[in-house]
Amino acid sequence: MEVDFKDDEDIARIARGVKVIAVVGLSPNEARPSWGVARYLQANGYRVIPVNPGQAGGKILGETVYARLSDIPPMIPVQMVDIFRKSEAVGPIVDEALAHLPHLNSIWLQLGIRNDAAPSRAEARGITVIQDRCPKIEFPRHL
């Protein structure tokens, strides 16, 4: 993969600046990549808010699971949304994040996930979007 220095600067700023991350598609299954990434983030001091409609009301990694981003109480200042969903599902998730998360400053699309239309809507509102990358891989270089 070619190095994108703008992405690298954005990743460094995000890694050092965010504290609360909503993980959309977080699985309770420890063998799933979403669980491993969320566990890594928690272990490094980030608060992880699970979003998974099939697990809503339960707990994953000790945190209450919400069905949708819009269900997260306003007193939880989500700054970053990390998306573990198919590329075609990204649009509605980004739109919901933009509508309901006032502290949002970044959106991550996990490895293998790209959707250029939805992120452009977020970027137009000043939200940094990182595509096809993983914070578990990228954050250690900047912490």
LINPEUR-V529398 format. One record per backbone hydrogen bond with DSSP energy under -1.0 kcal/mol. NH is the residue of the N-H (numbers start at 1). CO is the residue of the C=O. If there is no record, write none. Layout:
BEGIN
((NH | CO) (NH | CO))
END
This chain:
BEGIN
((8 | 4) (9 | 5) (10 | 6) (11 | 7) (12 | 8) (13 | 9) (14 | 10) (15 | 11) (16 | 12) (17 | 13) (18 | 14) (21 | 47) (22 | 80) (23 | 49) (24 | 82) (25 | 51) (26 | 23) (32 | 29) (36 | 32) (37 | 33) (38 | 34) (39 | 35) (40 | 36) (41 | 37) (42 | 38) (43 | 39) (44 | 40) (45 | 42) (46 | 41) (47 | 19) (49 | 21) (51 | 23) (52 | 66) (55 | 52) (57 | 65) (58 | 55) (60 | 63) (63 | 60) (65 | 58) (66 | 50) (71 | 68) (72 | 69) (76 | 73) (78 | 76) (79 | 20) (80 | 20) (81 | 106) (82 | 22) (83 | 108) (84 | 24) (89 | 86) (90 | 87) (93 | 89) (94 | 90) (95 | 91) (96 | 92) (97 | 93) (98 | 94) (99 | 95) (100 | 96) (101 | 97) (104 | 101) (105 | 79) (106 | 79) (107 | 128) (108 | 81) (109 | 130) (110 | 83) (113 | 110) (119 | 115) (120 | 116) (121 | 117) (122 | 118) (123 | 119) (124 | 120) (125 | 122) (126 | 123) (127 | 122) (128 | 105) (130 | 107) (132 | 113) (133 | 109) (138 | 134) (139 | 135) (141 | 138) (142 | 139))
END
